[in-house]
Amino acid sequence: MARIALLTPAAHNPYVRIWGPAFDRLTAALSGAGLEVVSMEWPRAAEADVDAVLPLLAWGYHQDAADWLAMLSGLEARGVKAVNPAAVLRWNTTKTYLADLEAAGVPVVPTVFADRVDDAVVAAARATLGAETLVVKPQVSGGSHETVKLSAGEALTGGPSGAAMIQPFLPSVSGEGEISLLFFDGVFSHAIGKVAREGDFRVQPQFGSTIGPITAPPGALEVAARVLAAAPGPLTYCRIDLIRHPDGTLRLMELEAIEPDLFLEHGPEAGAVFAAAVARAVG
């Protein structure tokens, strides 16, 4: 029986109090494929005496980005297999991967990247993007941490403390919503709609969003196929988040290949398909 470590939050992170139920759900699915699952705090992953590590519950890694990247290097140095591969996890950690995908022909939400952000940088980005209302977020981020929405003339407060990215606010986030497509071994599994509460831009459930299963709209799977083809390595699991641009096209918001919610409860066979993909990756 292959043994995998499901990576969990660092001991000092507040997320450490809430990962248990998610661990139980994922373990139930993975056990069905004959995998033995143990938990391990992600900072200790390179010490794991297992067949592979799976970072699906490494919540809060974005708040300790330097340690996270060092841990990935430790995995590679010690030959510990990661699912997805450590090189892919490293690439996916910083949102500049969106520029790589755009260069490969993927339609991406227009984005300005900056080493640091202030009111002058925001003003320049507003001109470049041709948008009155902007969303400013860290380049390494999760859960809308240090993410703010700025209307024209509004001063920057509470935004990223380091490297940032700036995008136009897209009103469809509280209309059609984000379209999340789940893939296992590159094969489409199921689709989820995430609609922000009216007046908000955040689609996480703690901000009052509406989340549920949907049918992938026309064109969504074609965009996703371009994302998968441009990724720098194999993806045993991933979530591709799309959003409708005002010009009517679907654009990539994020490719989540580290610790996305897979919404297995919304795909009748998703748990078994996911577990089988992990078992194949572990070998």
Buried (B, 14 or more C-beta within 10 A) or exposed (E): EBBBBBBBBBEEBEBBEEBEEBBEBBBEBBEBBEBBBEEBBBBBBBEBEBBBBBBBBBBBBBBBBEEBBEBBEBBBEEEBBBBBBBBBBBBBBBBBBBEBBBEBEBBBBBBBBBEEBEEEBBBEBBEEBEBEBBBBBBBBBBBBEBBBBBEEEEEBEEBBEEBBBBBBBBEBBBEBBBBBBBBBBBEBBBBBBBBBBEEBBBBBEEEEBEBEEBEBBEEBBEBBBBBBEBBBEEBBBBBBBBBBBEEEEBBBBBBBBBBBBBBBEBBEEBBBBBBBBBBEBBE
